[in-house]
Amino acid sequence: MNAIEIRNLSKSFRGMYAVNQLNMTVPVGAIYGFIGENGSGKSTTEKLICGHLVPDEGEIKLFGRDYTDAGVRVRVGALIENAGCFPGSSVYQNLMMQAINLGIENPDEEIQRVLKIVRMEESASIKFKSCSLGMKQRIGIAMALLGSPALLILDEPINGLDTDGMRIMREILVDITQTYRCTVLISSHLLGELEKIATHYGIIRQGRMIQELTAQEMESRARVFVSLKTEDMEGAGKALKEKFDNVRAEDGYLRVYDVNDTESIVEYLLKCGFIVSEVKKNKIGLEEYYIELMSRKENA
């Protein structure tokens, strides 16, 4: 069973389509990285899934049932835009108000549970306005986790965080899926961070899904290349281009794409009179893959 199945979903505003015949599949237990430039339709899609917007057409199913089904709606938690907390109230008070609003039994016990998940057991008495950005994002996730949802939808939860804040957020999201068996749909512009945790990806452009793939598929499609340095980068570059099809000077290195045999490259340059001072094998990451995919679409 899939946590989310979307078919031919469309939503327009004043005659302009924000989401246009979108298809999406999110397996149960996945951390699904939802990727796209600003205005591509990510937030609109998430709001449609949450029921905050009404689609013009199309179908949304959650765990095999229509997304408007009351029985399935209670299984969805979301953090879109901000947590909606009262600045002058404490972390605990904000969570209690939300728990009461949701009709949760034993709210104190449930609040302690979600605070533990987001690593904030010691911060319950702090006023929301005194919390750092990272803490506020974690409070928002804690609120979304009240009631033990099976699906968590997060819109840009790691943007603006410092290195330590991003690390903690990664750990929390992995813990949510592995320990608490919750499926996570997460959008983010920080593709390098997303790459560390996502099991699946969906790439959206101008309201349409242009590609869905697993992390393993992304890994297998990512191009390999050899990076190297010599004293004469210009001369070595010209020599390499005589033998190899795709050679580029990038980020202070000469890159030979679609080749992973470092020995043959080093030997060839030695024969040409160039001594290699540094050489390493690389593979294109998610960010470069995304940029390359977008470039291919633009030129298609």
C-alpha positions in Angstrom: 0.0 0.0 0.0 1.1 3.6 -0.7 0.7 6.4 1.8 -0.1 8.9 -0.9 -1.4 8.3 -4.4 -2.2 11.3 -6.6 -3.6 11.0 -10.1 -4.1 13.9 -12.6 -4.3 16.5 -9.9 -4.9 20.2 -10.9 -5.3 23.4 -9.1 -5.6 26.9 -10.7 -5.7 30.4 -9.3 -7.2 33.1 -11.5 -6.7 30.9 -14.6 -3.1 30.0 -13.9 -2.3 26.4 -13.0 -0.2 26.0 -9.8 -0.6 22.2 -10.1 -1.3 20.8 -13.5 -2.2 17.1 -14.0 0.2 16.0 -11.3 0.8 12.3 -10.5 2.6 11.3 -7.3 3.2 8.0 -5.4 4.7 8.0 -1.9 5.2 4.5 -0.5 4.5 3.7 3.2 7.6 4.2 5.3 9.3 6.5 2.9 11.1 9.8 3.5 10.0 11.4 0.2 12.0 14.4 -0.9 9.7 16.8 -2.8 12.0 19.0 -5.0 11.3 21.9 -7.2 12.1 25.6 -7.7 10.1 28.4 -6.1 6.6 28.5 -7.6 6.8 25.0 -9.0 3.7 23.9 -7.0 5.2 22.1 -4.0 3.4 24.0 -1.3 0.1 24.0 -3.2 0.4 20.2 -3.6 1.0 19.8 0.1 -2.0 22.0 1.0 -4.2 20.0 -1.4 -3.1 16.8 0.3 -3.9 18.3 3.7 -7.3 19.5 2.6 -6.4 23.2 3.0 -7.2 23.7 -0.7 -9.9 22.1 -2.9 -8.6 20.7 -6.2 -10.1 21.6 -9.6 -9.8 18.0 -10.7 -7.9 14.8 -10.0 -7.7 12.2 -7.3 -5.9 12.1 -3.9 -5.8 8.8 -1.9 -4.2 8.4 1.5 -3.5 4.8 2.5 -5.9 3.6 -0.2 -8.8 5.8 0.8 -10.1 9.2 -0.4 -8.3 12.0 1.3 -11.5 13.6 2.5 -12.4 10.4 4.5 -12.5 11.4 8.2 -10.9 8.2 9.2 -7.8 8.8 7.2 -7.6 12.6 7.8 -6.8 11.9 11.5 -3.8 10.0 10.4 -2.1 13.0 8.8 0.1 15.6 10.6 1.5 18.7 8.9 3.8 21.6 9.3 3.2 24.1 6.5 4.6 27.6 6.6 4.8 27.9 10.5 3.7 26.2 13.7 1.0 28.8 14.5 2.0 29.1 18.1 1.3 31.8 20.6 4.5 33.7 21.2 3.9 34.5 24.9 2.9 31.0 25.8 5.4 28.2 26.7 6.2 25.3 24.5 4.1 23.0 26.8 1.1 25.4 26.8 1.1 25.6 23.0 1.2 21.8 22.7 -1.5 21.5 25.3 -3.8 23.9 23.4 -3.3 21.9 20.3 -3.8 18.5 22.1 -7.1 19.8 23.5 -8.2 21.1 20.1 -7.5 17.6 18.7 -9.4 15.9 21.5 -6.5 13.8 22.5 -6.9 11.6 25.6 -4.2 11.8 28.2 -2.8 15.0 26.6 0.1 15.4 29.2 1.4 11.9 28.4 1.1 12.6 24.6 2.9 16.0 25.0 5.8 14.3 26.9 6.0 11.7 24.1 6.3 14.2 21.2 8.7 16.4 23.2 11.0 13.4 23.6 10.8 12.6 19.8 12.0 16.2 18.9 14.7 16.3 21.7 12.9 19.1 23.7 12.1 17.4 27.0 14.1 20.1 28.8 12.5 23.0 27.0 8.8 22.6 27.8 8.7 25.7 30.0 10.4 28.1 27.6 8.2 30.7 26.0 7.8 30.2 22.2 9.1 33.7 21.5 12.4 32.9 23.2 13.0 29.8 21.1 15.6 29.7 18.3 14.5 29.0 14.7 15.6 25.4 15.0 13.6 24.9 18.2 10.5 26.5 16.6 10.8 24.1 13.7 11.0 21.2 16.1 8.0 22.5 18.1 6.0 22.6 14.9 7.0 19.0 14.2 6.0 18.1 17.7 2.6 19.7 17.2 2.2 17.8 13.9 3.1 14.5 15.7 0.3 14.9 18.3 -2.0 11.9 17.9 0.6 9.6 16.3 -0.1 10.4 12.6 0.9 7.8 10.0 1.8 10.5 7.5 3.8 13.7 8.2 3.9 16.5 5.7 6.6 19.1 6.2 7.2 22.2 4.1 10.8 23.4 4.2 11.5 22.4 7.8 15.4 22.6 7.5 15.7 25.9 5.7 17.5 28.6 7.7 18.9 26.2 10.3 22.5 26.1 11.3 24.7 23.0 10.9 23.8 21.6 14.3 20.1 22.4 13.8 20.1 20.5 10.4 21.9 17.5 12.0 19.3 17.3 14.8 16.4 17.6 12.3 17.9 14.8 10.2 18.1 12.6 13.2 14.5 13.4 14.2 13.1 12.6 10.7 15.0 9.3 10.4 13.8 8.4 13.9 10.2 9.2 13.0 10.2 6.8 10.1 12.3 4.0 11.6 11.1 4.0 15.2 7.6 5.3 14.9 6.8 3.9 11.4 5.6 7.3 10.1 5.8 8.2 6.4 7.4 11.6 5.8 6.8 14.0 2.8 9.3 16.8 3.0 10.1 19.7 0.6 13.4 21.5 0.8 15.8 23.6 -1.3 18.7 22.2 0.6 19.2 19.2 -1.7 22.5 18.2 -0.1 20.8 17.8 3.3 17.8 16.0 1.7 20.1 13.5 0.0 21.3 12.3 3.4 17.9 11.1 4.5 15.5 10.7 1.6 14.5 7.2 0.4 12.5 8.5 -2.5 12.3 11.7 -4.6 9.7 13.6 -6.6 10.9 16.4 -8.9 8.2 18.9 -9.9 8.3 21.7 -12.4 5.6 24.2 -13.4 3.0 22.2 -11.5 3.9 18.8 -13.2 5.8 15.9 -11.8 8.7 15.3 -14.2 10.4 12.5 -12.4 9.9 10.1 -9.4 12.7 7.8 -8.4 14.2 6.0 -5.4 17.4 7.0 -3.8 18.9 3.8 -5.2 17.8 4.7 -8.7 19.2 8.2 -8.3 22.5 6.7 -7.2 22.6 4.4 -10.2 21.8 7.2 -12.7 24.2 9.7 -11.2 27.2 10.2 -13.5 30.7 9.3 -12.3 33.7 11.4 -13.0 37.4 11.8 -12.2 38.7 15.1 -10.7 42.3 16.0 -11.0 44.8 18.8 -10.7 48.2 19.4 -12.5 50.6 22.4 -12.6 49.5 23.1 -16.1 45.7 22.8 -16.0 45.1 24.4 -19.4 47.6 22.2 -21.2 46.4 19.0 -19.4 42.8 20.0 -20.3 43.6 20.2 -24.0 45.4 16.8 -23.9 42.5 15.2 -22.1 40.0 16.5 -24.6 41.9 14.7 -27.4 41.2 11.4 -25.8 38.0 11.7 -23.7 34.6 13.0 -24.8 33.5 15.1 -21.8 36.2 17.1 -20.1 35.4 20.3 -18.1 37.3 22.7 -15.9 35.0 23.1 -12.8 35.6 24.1 -9.2 39.4 24.3 -9.6 39.6 20.8 -11.0 39.7 19.2 -14.4 36.7 16.8 -14.5 36.6 13.8 -16.9 33.0 12.6 -17.0 31.6 9.1 -17.4 35.0 7.6 -16.6 36.1 6.1 -13.3 39.5 4.6 -14.2 41.9 7.0 -12.5 45.0 4.9 -13.4 44.4 5.2 -17.2 43.9 8.9 -17.0 47.0 9.5 -14.8 49.1 7.3 -17.1 47.9 9.1 -20.2 48.7 12.5 -18.8 52.2 11.3 -17.8 52.8 10.2 -21.4 51.8 13.6 -22.4 54.2 15.2 -20.0 51.8 16.3 -17.2 52.3 15.2 -13.6 49.0 14.8 -11.7 49.2 16.3 -8.2 45.7 15.3 -7.0 43.2 12.8 -8.4 39.9 11.4 -7.0 36.8 9.6 -8.2 33.4 11.3 -7.7 29.7 10.8 -8.4 27.2 13.6 -9.1 25.1 14.3 -6.1 21.4 15.1 -5.9 21.9 18.8 -6.4 24.0 18.4 -9.6 21.6 15.7 -10.8 18.7 18.1 -10.4 20.4 21.0 -12.1 21.4 18.7 -15.0 17.8 17.3 -15.3 16.4 20.8 -15.3 18.9 21.8 -18.0 17.9 18.9 -20.2 14.2 19.8 -19.8 14.9 23.4 -20.8 16.8 22.3 -23.9 14.3 19.7 -24.9 
